[in-house]
Amino acid sequence: MVKAERQPAQILDGRVTADQIKQEVAAEVRRLLAQHGVKPRLAAVLVGDDDASAVYVRNKVRACAEVGIVSDQRLLPASTTTTELLALIRKLNQSDDVDGILVQLPLPREIDEASILEAVAPAKDVDGFHPSNVGLLAMGRPRFVPCTPAGIIELLDRNQIEIAGLNACVVGRSQIVGRPVANLLLQRHATVTICHSRTRDLPAVTRQAEILVAAIGRPAFIRGNYIKPGAVVIDVGVNKITDVDDARALFGGDAGKRIEAIEKRGYTLVGDVHPVEADAIAGRRTPVPGGIGLLTVAMLMRNTLQAAKWRRGL
């Protein structure tokens, strides 16, 4: 009897889900303006000249324009002090025109990041990083859910991927992705394991997961032997590779465009999951780019809309 050849993992296209969410937000923004004369406003604060951060802010500003949210960019030099940034945050907190405040991370090393995030008014903290919002999420009473974890849950839901009763594993324990997504999965009745740099025999742990979330910031770290056959693999990583041979090894027959990108701009992007090896084992996986990053921006738009409504009791 000849065995049927296994099909590669189905790609979970983040663009489709992100576009759906943005269309929903845009419709609600139009309704809010028509019925209440309210147009949500997001203040985006960028300190310094980090190229990646500048790209992220531009993407968020572009998304605001798409859905009808007003964006207010505050571009500050790298020499900005903690005191100066705190003064700006206080001003934005007090402004009746501003519904959401986004402080793009990472901040320059000289700035006290924790004090800046704690200074943002919880009702305007659309990133969900303020300790009071973190606490509400942990209690199962979220005000704002951090955008990347929220996007992951939306992607699973809108692709009819059951969460309740499944074994889920999150590789990475950051406050921005790892811990909050583990919390959300637990609240949806998954059995959740969080792994990190001290986890012993990591592949043996991750192979138990029917939903595997990789959020560690190491290119192609999750190999085929880390993945349970048929698992849903969510790749949160965004890493640059610059070597053509690495691109061939990671992307196989699909490496052509990646190699062109390296030759043109000096790099291409890869996630925390080895794409060729994951395709041979997983049931579904998210691509990089084109996956979770798009959902992060879409959920920021939704959080900003929600902030505008809550602040006005709507």
C-alpha positions in Angstrom: 0.0 0.0 0.0 1.5 3.4 -1.0 1.3 6.1 1.6 -0.2 9.3 0.5 2.3 12.2 0.5 1.8 14.5 3.4 0.6 18.0 2.5 2.6 21.0 3.8 1.2 23.0 6.6 -1.7 25.3 5.7 -0.6 29.0 6.0 -2.7 31.1 8.3 -2.7 34.4 6.4 -2.6 37.3 8.9 -3.6 39.8 6.2 -7.1 38.3 5.8 -7.9 38.5 9.5 -6.3 41.9 9.9 -8.3 43.3 7.0 -11.5 42.0 8.5 -10.8 43.6 11.8 -9.8 46.9 10.2 -13.0 46.9 8.1 -15.0 46.4 11.3 -13.2 49.2 13.1 -13.6 51.6 10.1 -17.4 50.9 10.1 -17.6 51.6 13.8 -15.5 54.8 13.5 -17.9 56.1 10.8 -20.9 55.3 13.1 -19.2 57.0 16.0 -18.6 60.2 14.0 -22.1 60.2 12.5 -24.0 59.6 15.7 -21.8 61.3 18.3 -19.4 63.6 16.4 -16.5 61.6 17.8 -13.3 60.8 15.8 -10.8 58.7 17.8 -7.3 60.0 18.0 -4.1 58.1 18.7 -0.9 59.8 19.8 2.2 57.8 18.8 5.5 58.7 20.5 8.8 57.7 18.9 12.1 58.5 20.7 15.3 58.3 18.8 16.2 57.1 15.3 15.8 53.3 15.5 15.0 52.2 11.9 12.7 49.3 12.9 10.7 51.4 15.3 10.3 54.1 12.7 8.9 51.5 10.3 6.5 50.2 13.0 5.2 53.7 13.7 4.7 54.4 10.0 2.7 51.2 9.7 0.5 52.2 12.6 0.0 55.7 11.2 -1.0 54.2 7.8 -3.5 51.9 9.5 -5.0 54.9 11.3 -5.6 56.6 8.0 -7.2 53.4 6.6 -9.8 53.1 9.4 -10.5 56.8 9.9 -8.6 57.3 13.2 -6.7 60.5 13.6 -3.0 60.0 14.3 -0.8 62.4 16.1 3.0 61.6 15.8 5.4 62.9 18.3 9.0 62.4 17.1 11.6 63.1 19.7 15.4 63.1 19.5 17.5 60.3 21.1 18.8 62.9 23.5 15.3 63.1 25.2 15.5 62.6 28.9 13.1 60.6 31.1 11.9 63.9 32.7 11.2 65.4 29.3 9.3 62.3 28.1 7.3 62.1 31.3 6.3 65.8 30.8 5.0 64.9 27.3 3.1 61.9 28.6 1.4 64.0 31.3 0.4 66.5 28.6 -1.1 63.7 26.4 -2.9 62.2 29.5 -4.6 65.6 30.2 -5.6 66.3 26.5 -9.3 65.7 25.9 -8.5 65.2 22.2 -6.2 62.2 22.7 -7.9 58.8 23.2 -5.0 56.5 23.0 -1.2 56.8 23.7 1.4 54.6 22.2 5.0 54.8 23.3 7.0 52.9 20.7 9.5 50.4 22.3 12.3 50.0 22.8 13.2 53.3 24.2 16.8 54.6 24.3 18.8 53.0 27.1 19.1 56.2 29.1 15.3 56.4 29.5 13.6 54.6 32.4 11.2 52.5 30.4 9.2 51.2 33.3 8.4 54.7 34.7 7.3 55.9 31.2 4.9 53.0 30.7 3.5 53.5 34.3 3.0 57.2 33.5 0.5 56.6 30.7 -3.1 56.9 31.9 -4.6 53.4 32.1 -7.7 54.6 30.2 -5.4 55.7 27.3 -3.0 52.7 27.5 -4.0 51.1 24.2 -0.9 48.9 24.3 -2.1 47.3 27.5 1.3 47.7 29.3 0.3 49.7 32.4 0.4 47.6 35.6 -3.3 48.1 36.3 -4.2 46.8 32.8 -1.8 43.9 33.2 -3.5 43.1 36.5 -7.0 43.3 35.0 -6.0 40.9 32.3 -4.6 38.5 34.8 -7.9 38.6 36.7 -9.8 37.8 33.5 -11.4 41.3 33.4 -9.3 43.0 30.7 -9.6 46.6 29.8 -7.0 46.6 27.1 -5.3 43.4 26.0 -1.8 43.8 24.5 -2.1 43.9 20.8 0.0 40.9 19.7 -1.6 38.4 22.1 -5.1 39.8 21.3 -4.3 39.3 17.6 -3.2 35.7 18.1 -6.5 34.9 19.8 -8.5 36.6 17.0 -6.5 34.6 14.4 -7.4 31.3 16.1 -11.0 32.2 16.5 -11.6 33.5 13.0 -10.0 30.4 11.5 -12.3 28.2 13.7 -9.4 26.7 15.6 -10.7 25.3 18.9 -8.7 26.4 22.0 -10.6 24.8 24.9 -9.2 21.5 26.0 -6.0 21.7 23.9 -2.4 21.6 25.1 -0.8 25.0 24.4 2.8 25.9 24.8 4.3 29.4 24.7 8.0 29.7 24.1 9.0 33.1 25.6 7.9 34.9 28.8 8.0 38.6 28.0 5.4 40.9 29.4 4.5 42.0 25.9 3.7 38.7 24.3 4.6 35.5 26.2 2.9 36.0 29.6 -0.3 37.7 28.3 -0.9 35.2 25.5 -0.5 32.4 28.0 -3.0 34.1 30.2 -5.5 34.5 27.4 -5.1 30.8 26.3 -5.6 29.7 29.9 -8.8 31.9 30.2 -10.0 30.1 27.0 -9.6 26.7 28.8 -6.4 25.5 27.2 -3.8 23.7 29.3 -0.9 26.0 29.1 2.9 25.6 29.5 5.3 28.5 29.4 8.9 27.7 28.3 12.0 29.9 28.5 15.8 29.8 28.4 15.9 27.6 31.6 13.4 25.0 30.3 15.0 21.5 30.3 14.7 19.5 27.1 12.7 22.1 25.4 11.8 20.0 22.3 10.2 17.3 24.5 8.0 20.0 26.1 7.0 21.8 22.9 6.2 18.5 21.1 3.2 18.0 23.5 1.6 21.2 22.2 -1.4 21.3 19.8 -1.0 25.1 19.8 2.6 26.3 19.8 3.4 30.0 20.1 7.0 31.0 19.4 8.0 34.4 20.8 11.6 34.4 21.7 13.3 36.6 19.1 15.8 33.9 17.8 15.7 33.3 14.0 14.4 29.8 13.0 15.0 28.5 16.6 11.9 26.2 16.5 12.9 23.3 14.3 10.8 20.4 13.1 11.7 18.2 16.1 10.0 20.8 18.4 6.6 20.4 16.7 3.8 17.9 17.3 2.5 16.5 14.0 -0.5 18.5 12.9 0.0 21.3 15.5 -1.0 24.9 15.0 2.2 27.0 15.0 2.0 30.7 15.7 5.3 32.5 14.9 5.6 35.9 16.6 9.3 36.4 15.8 10.6 39.0 13.4 14.3 38.6 12.7 16.6 39.7 10.0 18.9 37.3 8.1 21.5 38.5 5.6 23.1 35.3 4.2 21.9 33.9 1.0 22.8 30.3 2.0 20.8 30.7 5.2 17.8 31.8 3.1 18.1 28.7 0.9 18.2 26.5 4.0 15.2 28.1 5.6 12.9 28.6 2.7 13.9 25.8 0.3 12.1 26.1 -3.0 10.5 29.4 -2.0 13.8 31.1 -1.3 13.9 33.0 -4.6 12.2 36.2 -3.4 14.1 36.0 -0.1 17.4 36.0 -1.9 16.3 38.9 -4.1 15.4 40.8 -1.0 18.9 40.1 0.5 20.6 41.2 -2.7 18.4 44.4 -2.9 18.2 45.6 0.7 20.7 43.5 2.5 18.3 41.3 4.5 15.1 39.3 4.6 12.8 38.5 7.5 12.3 35.2 9.2 10.4 34.3 12.3 11.3 32.2 15.3 10.2 29.1 13.5 12.1 27.2 10.8 9.6 27.5 7.9 10.6 24.5 5.8 10.9 22.1 8.7 7.6 23.4 10.2 5.8 23.0 6.9 6.8 19.3 6.9 5.3 18.7 10.4 2.7 21.3 11.4 -0.9 21.4 10.4 -1.1 25.1 10.2 1.4 27.9 10.7 1.7 31.7 10.4 4.2 33.2 8.0 6.7 36.0 8.6 6.1 38.5 7.2 2.3 38.4 6.6 1.3 36.9 9.9 1.0 38.1 13.4 2.6 41.5 12.8 -0.4 42.7 10.7 -2.8 41.6 13.5 -0.8 43.6 16.1 -1.5 46.8 14.1 -5.2 45.9 13.5 -5.7 45.2 17.3 -4.1 48.6 18.1 -6.8 50.2 15.9 -9.5 48.3 17.8 -8.1 49.2 21.2 -8.0 52.9 20.2 -11.6 52.8 19.1 -12.5 51.1 22.3 -10.7 53.8 24.3 -12.6 56.6 22.5 -15.9 54.9 23.4 -15.1 54.1 27.0 -13.8 57.6 27.7 -17.2 59.0 26.6 -19.3 56.3 28.2 -20.5 55.0 24.8 
